[in-house]
Amino acid sequence: EKLCISEPSNAYDFGQVVNAVNASKDEAACADLLTVTDPKKLPVLLSNKLEGKILLIFIRSLKHYVAGKDPDLVYQHLFYLSKAERFKVVLALLSKNEKEEVQQLFDLLSENESDQYSVEDLESLRKVYEL
């Protein structure tokens, strides 16, 4: 059954939807969630709940469903995701293959020209993700 996604108003609602898309591995629904969620609100909405599996479904959803359509939105999400509580911890626990997936998303972004971010912006964000 397809999840109905609307912009979450608080961290609890956001967490519920994230858990649902994660449980069903529904990358399309996760992409919908990230599309309706203001990237600036991500650190607050995630609160202290960021985990490896959440980071990965975000990365996969952005890579498969959003990067081709809206690279600027992907950049914004990656930027604000890096400001979330527990980001460094979660990043440190990613496997080599998982880091490779993050790298692929950055590669997609560098292939797309943008007015919103420069090559330098992308490179400095890549460093934040330890790539």
C-alpha positions as a Markdown table, in Angstrom:
| # | Residue | x | y | z |
|---|---|---|---|---|
| 1 | Glu | 0.0 | 0.0 | 0.0 |
| 2 | Lys | 1.3 | 3.4 | -0.9 |
| 3 | Leu | 2.1 | 5.7 | 1.9 |
| 4 | Cys | 0.4 | 9.1 | 1.8 |
| 5 | Ile | 3.1 | 11.7 | 2.5 |
| 6 | Ser | 2.5 | 15.3 | 3.6 |
| 7 | Glu | 4.9 | 17.7 | 5.3 |
| 8 | Pro | 5.5 | 16.6 | 8.9 |
| 9 | Ser | 4.8 | 19.4 | 11.4 |
| 10 | Asn | 7.0 | 18.0 | 14.2 |
| 11 | Ala | 9.8 | 15.6 | 15.0 |
| 12 | Tyr | 7.4 | 12.9 | 16.2 |
| 13 | Asp | 5.4 | 12.9 | 12.9 |
| 14 | Phe | 8.6 | 13.0 | 10.9 |
| 15 | Gly | 10.0 | 10.1 | 12.9 |
| 16 | Gln | 6.8 | 8.0 | 12.3 |
| 17 | Val | 7.0 | 8.5 | 8.6 |
| 18 | Val | 10.7 | 7.8 | 8.5 |
| 19 | Asn | 10.2 | 4.6 | 10.4 |
| 20 | Ala | 7.3 | 3.5 | 8.1 |
| 21 | Val | 9.3 | 4.2 | 4.9 |
| 22 | Asn | 12.3 | 2.5 | 6.4 |
| 23 | Ala | 10.4 | -0.6 | 7.5 |
| 24 | Ser | 9.0 | -1.0 | 4.0 |
| 25 | Lys | 12.2 | 0.1 | 2.3 |
| 26 | Asp | 10.0 | 2.4 | 0.2 |
| 27 | Glu | 12.6 | 4.7 | -1.4 |
| 28 | Ala | 9.9 | 6.4 | -3.6 |
| 29 | Ala | 7.9 | 7.4 | -0.5 |
| 30 | Cys | 11.0 | 8.5 | 1.3 |
| 31 | Ala | 11.8 | 10.7 | -1.8 |
| 32 | Asp | 8.3 | 12.2 | -1.5 |
| 33 | Leu | 8.9 | 12.9 | 2.2 |
| 34 | Leu | 12.2 | 14.6 | 1.4 |
| 35 | Thr | 10.6 | 16.6 | -1.4 |
| 36 | Val | 7.9 | 18.0 | 0.9 |
| 37 | Thr | 10.2 | 18.6 | 3.8 |
| 38 | Asp | 12.1 | 21.9 | 4.0 |
| 39 | Pro | 15.8 | 20.9 | 4.2 |
| 40 | Lys | 16.5 | 23.6 | 6.8 |
| 41 | Lys | 14.1 | 21.8 | 9.2 |
| 42 | Leu | 15.9 | 18.4 | 8.8 |
| 43 | Pro | 18.2 | 18.7 | 11.9 |
| 44 | Val | 15.2 | 19.7 | 14.1 |
| 45 | Leu | 12.9 | 17.0 | 12.6 |
| 46 | Leu | 15.5 | 14.3 | 13.0 |
| 47 | Ser | 16.2 | 15.4 | 16.5 |
| 48 | Asn | 18.6 | 12.8 | 18.0 |
| 49 | Lys | 17.1 | 9.9 | 16.0 |
| 50 | Leu | 19.6 | 9.8 | 13.0 |
| 51 | Glu | 20.8 | 6.3 | 12.4 |
| 52 | Gly | 22.8 | 4.6 | 9.7 |
| 53 | Lys | 19.7 | 2.9 | 8.1 |
| 54 | Ile | 17.9 | 6.3 | 8.0 |
| 55 | Leu | 20.9 | 8.1 | 6.5 |
| 56 | Leu | 21.1 | 5.3 | 3.8 |
| 57 | Ile | 17.5 | 5.4 | 2.8 |
| 58 | Phe | 17.7 | 9.2 | 2.5 |
| 59 | Ile | 20.8 | 8.8 | 0.3 |
| 60 | Arg | 19.3 | 6.1 | -1.8 |
| 61 | Ser | 16.0 | 8.0 | -2.2 |
| 62 | Leu | 17.8 | 11.2 | -3.2 |
| 63 | Lys | 20.0 | 9.3 | -5.6 |
| 64 | His | 17.3 | 7.3 | -7.3 |
| 65 | Tyr | 14.3 | 9.7 | -7.3 |
| 66 | Val | 15.4 | 13.3 | -6.7 |
| 67 | Ala | 18.9 | 13.9 | -8.0 |
| 68 | Gly | 17.9 | 13.8 | -11.7 |
| 69 | Lys | 15.0 | 16.2 | -11.2 |
| 70 | Asp | 16.2 | 18.6 | -8.5 |
| 71 | Pro | 20.0 | 18.5 | -7.7 |
| 72 | Asp | 19.6 | 21.7 | -5.7 |
| 73 | Leu | 17.2 | 20.1 | -3.3 |
| 74 | Val | 19.6 | 17.1 | -2.9 |
| 75 | Tyr | 22.5 | 19.4 | -2.1 |
| 76 | Gln | 20.4 | 21.3 | 0.5 |
| 77 | His | 19.3 | 18.0 | 2.1 |
| 78 | Leu | 22.9 | 16.8 | 2.2 |
| 79 | Phe | 24.0 | 20.1 | 3.7 |
| 80 | Tyr | 21.4 | 20.2 | 6.5 |
| 81 | Leu | 21.7 | 16.4 | 7.1 |
| 82 | Ser | 25.3 | 17.0 | 8.0 |
| 83 | Lys | 24.1 | 19.5 | 10.7 |
| 84 | Ala | 21.9 | 16.8 | 12.4 |
| 85 | Glu | 22.7 | 15.5 | 15.8 |
| 86 | Arg | 24.6 | 12.2 | 15.7 |
| 87 | Phe | 25.7 | 12.8 | 12.1 |
| 88 | Lys | 29.4 | 12.3 | 12.8 |
| 89 | Val | 28.7 | 9.1 | 14.8 |
| 90 | Val | 26.5 | 7.6 | 12.0 |
| 91 | Leu | 29.0 | 8.6 | 9.4 |
| 92 | Ala | 31.8 | 6.8 | 11.3 |
| 93 | Leu | 29.8 | 3.6 | 11.4 |
| 94 | Leu | 29.1 | 3.4 | 7.7 |
| 95 | Ser | 30.6 | 0.4 | 5.8 |
| 96 | Lys | 32.9 | 0.8 | 2.8 |
| 97 | Asn | 30.0 | -0.1 | 0.5 |
| 98 | Glu | 27.6 | 2.3 | 2.2 |
| 99 | Lys | 30.2 | 5.2 | 1.9 |
| 100 | Glu | 30.4 | 4.2 | -1.8 |
| 101 | Glu | 26.7 | 4.9 | -2.2 |
| 102 | Val | 27.1 | 8.4 | -0.6 |
| 103 | Gln | 30.0 | 9.0 | -3.0 |
| 104 | Gln | 27.8 | 8.0 | -6.0 |
| 105 | Leu | 25.2 | 10.6 | -5.0 |
| 106 | Phe | 28.0 | 13.3 | -4.8 |
| 107 | Asp | 29.2 | 12.2 | -8.2 |
| 108 | Leu | 25.7 | 12.7 | -9.6 |
| 109 | Leu | 25.5 | 16.2 | -8.1 |
| 110 | Ser | 28.9 | 17.1 | -9.6 |
| 111 | Glu | 27.6 | 16.1 | -13.1 |
| 112 | Asn | 24.7 | 18.5 | -12.7 |
| 113 | Glu | 25.4 | 22.2 | -13.1 |
| 114 | Ser | 23.6 | 24.4 | -10.6 |
| 115 | Asp | 23.2 | 28.0 | -9.7 |
| 116 | Gln | 22.6 | 27.0 | -6.1 |
| 117 | Tyr | 25.9 | 25.4 | -5.4 |
| 118 | Ser | 29.4 | 25.7 | -6.8 |
| 119 | Val | 32.0 | 23.0 | -7.4 |
| 120 | Glu | 33.8 | 24.4 | -4.3 |
| 121 | Asp | 30.6 | 24.1 | -2.2 |
| 122 | Leu | 30.2 | 20.5 | -3.3 |
| 123 | Glu | 33.9 | 19.7 | -2.6 |
| 124 | Ser | 33.7 | 21.2 | 0.9 |
| 125 | Leu | 30.5 | 19.3 | 1.6 |
| 126 | Arg | 32.2 | 16.1 | 0.3 |
| 127 | Lys | 34.9 | 16.6 | 3.0 |
| 128 | Val | 32.2 | 16.9 | 5.7 |
| 129 | Tyr | 31.0 | 13.5 | 4.5 |
| 130 | Glu | 34.6 | 12.3 | 4.8 |
| 131 | Leu | 34.7 | 11.3 | 1.1 |
